[in-house]
Amino acid sequence: MSQVKHRSEFDPADQWDVDSVYPNVEAWEADFVRIPDLLAPITALKGKLDSPAAVAAVYRAEDELGKIVGKLYLYAHMREDVDLSVGENQARMARIRAQYARIGGEVAFINPQILALPEETIRSWMDAPELAEYRRSLQLLLREKPHTLSEQEETLLGMASDLFSTPHEAFGKLTNADMKFTDATDAAGASHQVSNGTFYSLLLSKDRDLRRSAFGAIYAGYGDHQNTLATLLAGSTKSHVLNARVRKFPGALEASLFRDNIDPSVYMSLISAVNQALPVFHEYLALRAEYLGVGDDLNVWDLHTSIVPEVSLTVDWKQCREWVEASTRPLGPDYQRIVESSFTERWYDIYENKGKRSGAYSTGHYGEKPFMLLNYHGTLNDVFTVAHELGHSMHSWLSQHNQPFRYGDYPIFLAEIASTTNEALLHDHLMRTQESPKLRAYLLNHLCDSFRGTMFRQTMFAEFELEIHRMLERGEAITADAVSKYYYDLNARYHGPKVKADDRIAIEWMRIPHFYYNFYVYKYATGFAAAQLFARQVQSGTEGRDRYLGFLKSGSSKDPLDTVRDAGVDLADPVVLTKAVDGFRSAVKELRELLATSAV
Ligand SMILES: [Zn+2]
């Protein structure tokens, strides 16, 4: 770590242009003190939202406030993340966070007050010219009306919300703080520390003894707490079921999907499409067994490690830029021009420096550049990360430049589509242009593994999540035994006859935090599926490309399912989801052929 340089040692051209948000701290302070003035016109309308003009005024004031507060937040967190050790940056961030909480409380009256009006009144305002820009906001609000309770009941539920999140919090405390794991041992007898944080990287190891040992250590730790963990999961699941019942939804699944207006049939189609594709997945696992040299003994700790040799390749930033730019060619000249400016106008914070936040993300705010924090070291994986984050940033840029402030952000359901599409385009570009068999094998393995981790694994999780909610809805209890038995069979069905699963995989559900998120993981799988299809579509011609660009420009101006359908991918159609797996089928085939040539 000692060779990690200080931030000041880098060329500012390689760092994001935070000065374009505010030229200096004083400018930030000047906006910060405006918050009370921006809040005043909103609170002045409390109890007075009785006409289209008043609602338009409150929404407009809310937008004006949001524009400034979001900008203040962007600057504060950009400054903080590039050097987490600077107290002044942390203090600025704490101040804007506190304002967020305060503002949240102050504006909380708006929607309930509108919803308290008779439905006919809200409906009659829909076509009021003052509210033209806010028509969709009102429509969304009106959808919620049948599931909104009386003011007293809402207050009660609001007061209990902290209580409902206790199981999830306790899960976090137990598994991250209280739980202890024994060390794992590698083939040479050396010890390795096991934690939730290191477990995955241990499973990626080429050393099979280490993988097996890490698996044993993790599951011994969890196994000691199975009754507690079952009770916590039951508690969290019960809160979802209760919320669905009191809000008059047919079930917990329907309640969770309601916000995005996703029909439950999409969820069911995903499950059935992935189940149909399991034979291809099993072929891939057979290929895994063959190239890991484990014969008929492929176990659950052999599913993550790469089956192809490492590619020792360092891609400098210039080369990375060339590849990423070339890969976006199918998206057309307009898109490419913006991509070019991302490199010349300092959207990226490229290199690691002392104190910088780890990982990578895309961030931004309406009217600002969509910045990307990277820790670029030049691995092939890093190049894919750049393509991924740029996908997010371009989605933000295009949505914000084509939508009003209120609909400028895309919803979570759509969040990973643009990023994954750009990864798929980079994959295709490199497969077209790179001849090294080693590199090609790496790319194919990377793609197969993304399918395994995103389409297959997340859908398996989605199926599990549905079952535990249904257990409660059928009046059955969630116990460690009942859930583990179900999970073992589910895991066996997904992985097929080739995997001789260690019995302890039955308790894998105990360590997955997402099972507390109320039907979240399926979005990873639908997003990934849509991205595979979009990547193919944009390479098929300008019509497909333009429809996809329409998706990137639409922000949250339509329901998520309509947004992707209008762009050419109908996620409610099971056949469409089945087609998404075609890319996996051909990647497995190509990888098998390539590995057989022994050039790898
Ligand atoms: Zn992402």
Boltz pocket constraint, residues with backbone or C-beta under 6 A from the ligand:
constraints:
  - pocket:
      binder: B
      contacts: [[A, 388], [A, 392], [A, 415], [A, 416], [A, 419]]
      max_distance: 6.0
